[in-house]
Amino acid sequence: MKTIFERLYDSEITFAVNSFCWCGFDVNLGDDMNGFKASTTVDTWAEVEQWLEAQARLHFPNSVFALSTGDNND
């Protein structure tokens, strides 16, 4: 099964994750060139994945990513 990161990449949905010790993870959906759709800070890596999935489905509802279940190699 592909990771959420591979599935986002395959759907041409950009994102960025930055971390700094003991400060959690800054997560952005989008990029500098095209703008950011959403941003947040979370405490765990699992939250990074959950947040990216939810936001990608919300902001790109017609994308291959949003239309796939994520349970196979879509």
C-alpha atoms as a printed R data frame, in Angstrom:
   type eleno elety resid chain resno       x      y      z
1  ATOM     1    CA   MET     A     1   0.000  0.000  0.000
2  ATOM     2    CA   LYS     A     2   1.260  3.471 -0.849
3  ATOM     3    CA   THR     A     3   1.780  5.977  1.928
4  ATOM     4    CA   ILE     A     4  -0.361  9.087  2.162
5  ATOM     5    CA   PHE     A     5   2.664 11.082  1.030
6  ATOM     6    CA   GLU     A     6   3.060  8.995 -2.137
7  ATOM     7    CA   ARG     A     7  -0.667  9.255 -2.844
8  ATOM     8    CA   LEU     A     8  -0.620 13.048 -2.447
9  ATOM     9    CA   TYR     A     9   2.440 13.291 -4.694
10 ATOM    10    CA   ASP     A    10   0.845 11.051 -7.332
11 ATOM    11    CA   SER     A    11  -2.219 13.334 -7.300
12 ATOM    12    CA   GLU     A    12  -0.002 16.422 -7.691
13 ATOM    13    CA   ILE     A    13  -1.123 17.818 -4.333
14 ATOM    14    CA   THR     A    14   1.776 19.633 -2.732
15 ATOM    15    CA   PHE     A    15   2.502 19.849  0.966
16 ATOM    16    CA   ALA     A    16   5.283 20.689  3.386
17 ATOM    17    CA   VAL     A    17   6.163 19.427  6.852
18 ATOM    18    CA   ASN     A    18   8.696 21.171  9.084
19 ATOM    19    CA   SER     A    19   9.762 20.239 12.572
20 ATOM    20    CA   PHE     A    20  11.769 21.693 15.396
21 ATOM    21    CA   CYS     A    21  12.637 19.694 18.485
22 ATOM    22    CA   TRP     A    22   9.898 19.741 21.128
23 ATOM    23    CA   CYS     A    23   7.740 22.121 19.083
24 ATOM    24    CA   GLY     A    24   5.742 19.638 17.025
25 ATOM    25    CA   PHE     A    25   5.278 19.734 13.281
26 ATOM    26    CA   ASP     A    26   4.228 22.657 11.093
27 ATOM    27    CA   VAL     A    27   2.120 21.243  8.264
28 ATOM    28    CA   ASN     A    28   1.098 23.083  5.097
29 ATOM    29    CA   LEU     A    29  -1.133 21.964  2.263
30 ATOM    30    CA   GLY     A    30   0.071 23.737 -0.873
31 ATOM    31    CA   ASP     A    31   3.334 25.455 -1.739
32 ATOM    32    CA   ASP     A    32   5.081 28.818 -2.015
33 ATOM    33    CA   MET     A    33   4.504 29.123 -5.759
34 ATOM    34    CA   ASN     A    34   0.775 28.355 -5.830
35 ATOM    35    CA   GLY     A    35  -0.176 29.362 -2.318
36 ATOM    36    CA   PHE     A    36  -1.280 27.433  0.734
37 ATOM    37    CA   LYS     A    37  -4.788 26.067  1.184
38 ATOM    38    CA   ALA     A    38  -4.380 25.294  4.885
39 ATOM    39    CA   SER     A    39  -1.760 25.265  7.643
40 ATOM    40    CA   THR     A    40  -1.525 23.961 11.189
41 ATOM    41    CA   THR     A    41   0.829 22.762 13.907
42 ATOM    42    CA   VAL     A    42   0.403 19.285 15.393
43 ATOM    43    CA   ASP     A    43   2.229 17.302 18.058
44 ATOM    44    CA   THR     A    44   2.724 13.881 16.446
45 ATOM    45    CA   TRP     A    45   3.616 12.345 13.093
46 ATOM    46    CA   ALA     A    46   0.312 10.447 13.107
47 ATOM    47    CA   GLU     A    47  -1.501 13.791 13.359
48 ATOM    48    CA   VAL     A    48   0.477 15.055 10.343
49 ATOM    49    CA   GLU     A    49  -0.880 12.185  8.257
50 ATOM    50    CA   GLN     A    50  -4.458 12.530  9.548
51 ATOM    51    CA   TRP     A    51  -4.523 16.285  9.011
52 ATOM    52    CA   LEU     A    52  -3.069 16.100  5.498
53 ATOM    53    CA   GLU     A    53  -5.588 13.459  4.482
54 ATOM    54    CA   ALA     A    54  -8.566 15.410  5.818
55 ATOM    55    CA   GLN     A    55  -7.432 18.713  4.313
56 ATOM    56    CA   ALA     A    56  -6.568 17.220  0.915
57 ATOM    57    CA   ARG     A    57 -10.017 15.647  0.707
58 ATOM    58    CA   LEU     A    58 -11.633 18.959  1.743
59 ATOM    59    CA   HIS     A    59  -9.683 21.240 -0.601
60 ATOM    60    CA   PHE     A    60  -9.298 18.851 -3.549
61 ATOM    61    CA   PRO     A    61 -12.554 16.828 -3.517
62 ATOM    62    CA   ASN     A    62 -12.317 15.833 -7.185
63 ATOM    63    CA   SER     A    63  -8.667 14.746 -7.084
64 ATOM    64    CA   VAL     A    64  -7.547 11.170 -7.614
65 ATOM    65    CA   PHE     A    65  -6.444 11.283 -3.984
66 ATOM    66    CA   ALA     A    66  -9.880 12.258 -2.654
67 ATOM    67    CA   LEU     A    67 -11.697  9.793 -4.850
68 ATOM    68    CA   SER     A    68  -9.482  6.887 -3.812
69 ATOM    69    CA   THR     A    69  -9.977  4.904 -0.636
70 ATOM    70    CA   GLY     A    70  -6.296  4.632  0.192
71 ATOM    71    CA   ASP     A    71  -6.764  0.915  0.865
72 ATOM    72    CA   ASN     A    72  -4.899 -0.172 -2.255
73 ATOM    73    CA   ASN     A    73  -2.316  1.074 -4.703
74 ATOM    74    CA   ASP     A    74  -4.651  3.625 -6.358
